[in-house]
Amino acid sequence: MICNVVIHIANEQPLLADLFELPSPTDAALICTNLRTMNGQRPVFVDHVESTFVFPLVTIRFIELPPGSRGEETPGAAEERARLGPGSESPAAPEPEVEIDEDFLRRVREI
């Protein structure tokens, strides 16, 4: 199963879906399941999200495979894991410091 694939249909908004396999050059259709909009909602033309959907390939402009959708790692993940050592998790990125612009705040208060 290839999860969270973005399907770009001609003249439509992109959709997220899970593919059973990538289409081969001889396929005439794309078969998928778990069809949803980019924000995770059920599309208006779908009655049951868990159904199997068949889209003719002539209606599809292209298919986008985000990193990790096929189970592969993102670039640099193996090096980071090797650097951290076995059994360690990636450290959370520190949140950037927010500087308060006193002049901007003064102008906002005056309004």
C-alpha positions in Angstrom: 0.0 0.0 0.0 1.3 3.4 -1.0 -0.2 6.0 1.4 -1.0 9.7 1.1 -0.4 10.0 -2.6 -1.6 13.2 -4.2 -3.6 12.7 -7.3 -3.9 15.7 -9.6 -6.9 15.2 -11.8 -7.4 17.5 -14.9 -9.4 20.6 -14.1 -10.1 19.5 -10.5 -8.5 20.1 -7.1 -5.9 17.5 -6.0 -7.0 14.6 -3.9 -5.2 12.4 -1.3 -5.5 8.6 -1.7 -3.9 5.3 -0.9 -2.7 3.3 -3.9 -2.5 -0.5 -4.0 0.5 -0.1 -6.4 1.9 2.4 -8.9 0.3 2.3 -12.3 2.4 0.6 -15.0 2.9 1.9 -18.5 0.3 -0.5 -19.8 -2.4 0.4 -17.3 -5.5 2.2 -18.4 -6.7 3.2 -14.9 -5.5 4.1 -11.4 -7.0 2.1 -8.6 -7.0 3.6 -5.1 -8.9 3.7 -1.8 -9.3 6.1 1.2 -10.0 9.1 -1.1 -10.1 12.5 0.6 -9.5 16.2 -0.1 -6.1 17.8 0.8 -7.5 18.8 4.2 -8.7 15.3 5.0 -12.4 15.8 4.4 -14.6 13.5 2.3 -15.1 14.8 -1.2 -18.7 15.8 -2.0 -18.9 13.2 -4.9 -17.9 10.3 -2.6 -20.4 8.3 -0.6 -18.0 5.9 1.2 -14.4 7.0 1.6 -13.3 3.4 2.2 -14.6 2.3 -1.2 -12.2 1.3 -4.0 -12.0 4.0 -6.7 -11.0 3.6 -10.4 -9.8 6.7 -12.3 -9.1 6.5 -16.0 -5.4 7.6 -16.5 -6.4 10.0 -19.3 -8.1 12.2 -16.6 -5.0 12.3 -14.4 -2.4 15.0 -15.0 0.2 13.5 -12.7 0.6 11.6 -9.4 2.7 13.1 -6.6 4.5 10.8 -4.1 5.4 12.7 -1.0 8.6 11.5 0.9 7.7 8.6 3.1 4.6 7.6 1.1 6.2 4.4 -0.1 7.9 3.6 3.2 11.2 5.1 2.2 13.0 7.6 4.4 13.4 11.2 3.8 16.8 12.4 2.6 19.3 12.5 5.4 17.2 10.4 7.8 19.7 7.5 7.8 22.6 9.8 8.5 20.8 11.5 11.3 19.8 8.2 12.9 23.5 7.0 12.6 24.7 10.2 14.3 22.3 9.9 17.2 23.1 6.2 17.8 20.9 3.2 18.3 17.6 3.5 20.2 17.6 7.3 20.1 14.9 9.4 18.7 15.3 12.6 16.7 15.5 15.6 19.0 12.7 18.2 18.6 13.7 21.3 16.8 14.1 24.2 19.1 11.4 26.9 18.7 12.8 30.1 17.3 12.9 33.1 19.7 10.3 35.8 18.9 11.5 39.3 19.1 9.0 41.9 20.1 9.2 45.1 18.0 8.4 47.8 20.6 7.9 50.5 17.9 5.4 48.3 16.1 3.5 47.6 19.3 3.4 51.3 20.2 1.9 52.1 16.7 -0.7 49.4 17.1 -1.7 50.7 20.5 -2.1 54.2 19.1 -4.7 53.1 16.5 
